[in-house]
Amino acid sequence: MLLLAFLLCIPCALSSARGAEAAAMSSGECVAEVSSRRILHSWGAEKQLPPASTTKILTALLIAEDCDLDETVTVPKEAEGVEGSSVYLRAGEEIAVRDLLYGLMLRSGNDCAVTLAVHHSGSVEKFVRAMNARAVRLGAEHSSFANPHGLPDERHYTTPRDLALITCAAMENAVFREVVSCRCYAPRGWKNKNKMLAEYEGAIGVKTGYTVRAGRCLVTCASRDGMELVSVVLHSPEMYERSAELLNGAFARYSLVRLCGGGTFEGYKILSDFFYPLAEEERGKVKVTADLLSPAPEKAGEFAGRMAIFLEKDLIFSQNLYMI
């Protein structure tokens, strides 16, 4: 079985010299590579901060995972007139889950969030419990979600790192990915509020957010040369400019390297390829080892040992070896 060995524990700042500038531009920020979850940049990434409407990334992931997008639902009373961003749903109106999901992520509809939460779990309160449980399973252990939309609540917060992990998982969901990459949802004429889709090369989502308390928040996913990165900036007055700067820095420094693959390793069968983002100066610090059974098994397909890959002293990957 594949073991990623909590790659998240290997933060590597793009430039510590830029710390003071980062502090002035964001209350917290993080950049992660999607497939490995490696943290490539971290500034205030463990601060517990209000995420505003970037909360809807987790809401949308739950809906994408659990709901039939073609199902028609009835808008509940509590969804009509929710403060903040809205698509102006009316209680009793019938609407497809698909439309609600696009309204949630392109137009940031708080009324869509409430309607989806009630549809998914029967009540907002039960949906919030599902949000928190899913967040923990994704490694977001320092977050607390109190609602599905991100309106201010003292019990509602996350960290840039947690939000990056949630978003990496969300971007691996095909439905979520399709929704957040859409610039205009033709059936409703809804245009995506996220300017990064049009203004940043390789951008493929995901969500903006703003409240007075949270400030300007932006989560972006972008792809270049086969590597996908997620950037998170919370309480960042120049959220678009800062996100572009962080992504540019990470794309310039790191590239995605295949460290094992092709079905074999030193004459043994392996089940998984493994790619990892490395800076040029890190490539010579990678060590691959094998712990083999002795005597070796005789039959093809039998377990023969384990391989492990280290970056300096940190285990970044391991998997079983089998006889060919």
N, C-alpha and C positions, 0 to 999 in steps of 0.2 A: 504493500500500500504506500501511496504517496505521503510524504511527511514534509511539510514546509518549515517546520521547526521555528515558527514565530519569527519570520524575517522582519516583522515590524519592529523588533528590538534593535535594529541596526540603523539609527538615524545618521544622516550625513548632511550637514548644512552646506548649502551652495557656497556661502562665504560668511564666515563669522565676522569679518570686518564690516559687513553691511548690517550688523545687528541694530545699531542705533537708528539707522534709516528705516529698517523694517518696523521698529517699535513705533516710529512716527507715522507709518503708513497703515499699520494693522494692529489690532489688539492681539491677534493670533493668526498663524498661517501654517500651512503644511502642503508638501507636494509628495505624492506617492505614485509608484508605478503599479499599474492595475493588476497584472498577472501575478506578480510576486508579492505585492503589498509592501515592497520595500519603501521606507521613508527616505526621500532624497533631500528634503529640506524641512526644517522645523524651527519655527520661531513662536514662542508662546503656544506651542501645539498642545500642551496639557492644560491650558487655562480653560475653566468652565465658563462658557460664554453663551448668551442667547443667540440662537441661530436664525431667528426670523423665519422667512418662508423657505429657506433651504431645508427646514424640517420636512417639507413635502417630498424630498427625495426618499425618505424612509416610508412615508405614507404611500407613495407611488409604487415602491418596490413590493410592499405587502399586497397591494391590489394586483399588480402584474403577476405575482406568484400565485395568488389564491383565487382570483375571480375570473369569471367568464366575461370577456369584454363585450360580447354581443348581447348580454342580458340587459333587459330594460328594468329600471328601478324607479320607484316613486320618491320624489324629493320630500324629506321629512320636514315638519314644522320648524325644528331647531336650525335647519340650514338656511331658511329664508331670512335675509337681512343681517347675516353675520357681518360684523364690522370688517373694514379693510377691503382688499382686492376681492372682486366678485365678478361672476358672469351673470348675475341677476336671476338666479333660479327662483321659482315660485313653489311654495308648498303644494304638494299634490301633483306637480308636473311630472310627466314621465320622460325619462331620458336614458340613453344607453350608457353603460359603464365606460365604454370606449370614449364617448364624448366627455364624460366627467373627468376621465384621466387626462385627456388633452387640455381641458379647461383648467385642471389643477396645475399642470406643469408649464403650459404656454402662457396662460393668463393669470396664473397664481390665484385661482378662485378659492377663497376660503369657504364659500358655500359648497363648492365641489368637494373640498376636504371633508366637511361634516357629512355630506350625503354619502360619500364613499365609506367613511368610517362606520356609519350606521348600517350600511348595506353589508359590509364585511363582517362585523362583529355583533350587530344588534343594538349597539349603543356606542357613543363616543368613549365612555369610560372603559368598556371592554376592549375597544380598539387600541386605546392608549396602553393597556396592559400587553396587548400583542406587539405593539411597537417596541416597548421596552424589552420584552423577551427576545425579539428578533435582533435588537441592537446588541444585546449581550452575546448572542450566538455569533455575531459578526466581529466580536472583539472590542466593541464599543462599550467599555465597562465603566466609563466615567461620565456617562450621559444620563439625563433624566428627561423623559418626554411627558408632557402634561396635556397635550392636545395634538391634533393631526395637521395643524396649519402654521403654527409658530407665532401666534399672537402672544403678547407679553404675559408671562406667568412666572413667579419666583421659582416654581418647581420645574421649569422648562429650560434646559440648558444642554450643551454638548461641548466637546473640545474639537479644535481643528483636526487633530489626529483621528478621533472617533468618527467625525463626519467624513474624513477621507476614506476610512475603512468601509463605512456604510456605502459610500458612493462607488468605490471600486467593485463591491459586490453587485450593486445595482446595475453598473455598466456591463456586467456579464449576463444580465437578463435581456433577452432579445426584444421583448415587448417594451420594457423600460427604455432601452436604447433607441428604439424606433421613435418613441414618443418625444424624448428630449432632444433628438436631433432634427425634429420637424420644425421648419421655419414658419410654415403657415398651414393650419389645419383647414383644408378647403370646405368640408361639410358645414362648418360653422363660421368660416372666414376669420378664424382666430390667428393672429400673428404672434410669434414667440417674442417675449420681452427681452430675451437674452441676446444682447448685442454681440457677444463673442462669436456667435455662429456666423455672423456676416463679416466680422472685423478681424478675427484671429485665424491665421492659417492652420488648418487641421483641426479646428474646434468641432466637437461633436456633441456638445451639451455642457452644463446640465441645468443650473438653477440660480436665479437671483433671489435676494431677500432684503427687506428693509423694515425696521421699526425705529422709532426714536431711540429706544434703549439699545437695541442691537446694532444700530448704525447700518451701513451698507455692507452686505454680505454677498459673496459670490463663490460658487463652486463650478469649476470648469473641467471638462475632460477634453483632451486634444491628442491627436495621433500624428506622429511623424516617423518615417523610416521604420515602420513596424513596431514602434514602441508607443504605448498609451500611458499618459500621465493624467492624474487628477490633482488639481490645485484647489486649495481652500483658503479664502481670506475672510476673516470675520472682523466686523467693525473697522472697515477699510474705506476711508473717504474717497480714494481713487481706486476703486475695486477693479475696474477693467484694466487700468494701466499697471497696477501692481500684479495682477494675475498674469498678464502678458509677460512682465519682467521675470516672474518666477518660472513660468513655463519655458521661456527662451533660455534662461540660465540652465535649467535641468536638461533640456534637449541638447544644449551645447556641450554639457559636461559628460552626460551619460549616454550609453548605447546599450541595446538589449543583446546579450551574448548567449548563444546556446552552449551550455556547459556539459550537457550530456544529451544523447538522443540517437536516433537512427535505429532503435530497436535492440542495440547491443552495447555492452560495455566490457572491454577486455575479454571477449569471448563468451560472455554470459548474456542472457536475454534480460532486457529491462522493459517495463511497461510504459514509462513516461519520459517524454523529453523534458528538459528543464532549461528555461531561459531566465536570465538575471541581469538587471541593469548594473553596469560597471563603468566607473570612470577609467580613463586610460591608465592612470597610475595604480589602479587596483588589480589590473589583470594578472600581474605577476604575483599577487598575494593569494590567489586561489589555489587550493590544494584538494585533490580528489583521492580518496582512500577506499579500500575494499576490505571488509572483514569476511573471510570465506570459511565455510565449513571444512573440516578436515577429519576424515577423508571426504572428498567431494562425492556428492550423490551420483548415481549412475544413470538414472532415467531422465529423459527430456521433460522439462516442465517442473522438475522438483526444485524446491527452495535450496539455494546454494550459498546464501549469505546476504550481506547488505553493502551497498556503496554509500559514501557520504561525501559531501562537498562542503569545504570550509572556506570562508573569507577571513584570512588571518586565523584567529582562534574561534570565530563564530560559526557554528553549524548553520548552514543556510538551506540544505536539502539532503534528504536521504531516501533511498528506496530499495526494495528487495531485488536480489539477483536470482536468476533461475537458469538451470541447465538447458542448453540448446540441444 
